């Protein structure tokens, strides 16, 4: 399933990158896909809408086993 999720994310990434943002796959736990929004997406007030109406909608459409998508925030003070 990870490869299929990554393929869909790779389709979405150019649109986000065009606006200075990006998304990376962090983990999959059951039907929950965990991603990290980075760049301009990380601080954007519209990031929740991008996550739900863009990334989550497309993943659910292509992969019915996906239940939801969560944005994993960096831990303060981390160096990632």
SVG drawing of the C-alpha trace seen along z (x, -y; Angstrom):
<svg xmlns="http://www.w3.org/2000/svg" viewBox="-13 -31 32 33">
<polyline fill="none" stroke="black" stroke-width="0.4" points="0.0,0.0 2.9,-2.4 4.0,-2.4 0.5,-3.2 0.1,-6.0 3.5,-7.4 2.5,-7.3 -0.6,-9.4 1.4,-11.9 4.0,-12.1 1.2,-13.2 0.1,-16.0 3.6,-17.3 4.2,-19.4 1.1,-21.5 2.3,-22.2 5.8,-22.8 4.6,-25.4 3.3,-27.4 6.5,-26.9 5.3,-24.0 5.6,-20.3 4.3,-17.1 6.1,-14.0 4.8,-10.6 5.8,-9.9 4.0,-6.7 0.9,-4.6 -0.9,-3.1 -3.9,-1.0 -6.0,-3.2 -4.4,-6.4 -1.9,-8.1 0.5,-10.5 2.1,-13.2 4.2,-16.3 3.4,-19.5 6.6,-21.5 7.8,-24.8 5.1,-27.4 2.4,-24.7 3.7,-24.3 2.6,-27.8 -0.2,-28.4 -3.7,-29.0 -5.2,-27.0 -3.0,-23.9 -5.9,-22.1 -8.1,-22.6 -5.2,-21.4 -4.8,-18.4 -8.5,-17.4 -9.9,-18.6 -6.8,-17.8 -4.5,-15.1 -7.1,-13.2 -9.8,-13.3 -7.5,-12.0 -6.0,-9.3 -9.5,-8.1 -10.7,-8.2 -7.8,-6.1 -7.3,-3.9 -10.5,-3.0 -8.5,-1.5 -7.4,-5.0 -9.6,-6.2 -8.0,-9.6 -4.9,-11.7 -3.2,-13.5 -0.5,-16.2 2.3,-15.3 4.0,-18.5 7.6,-18.7 8.6,-18.5 9.7,-22.0 13.5,-22.1 14.0,-19.2 16.5,-19.5 14.6,-17.9"/>
</svg>
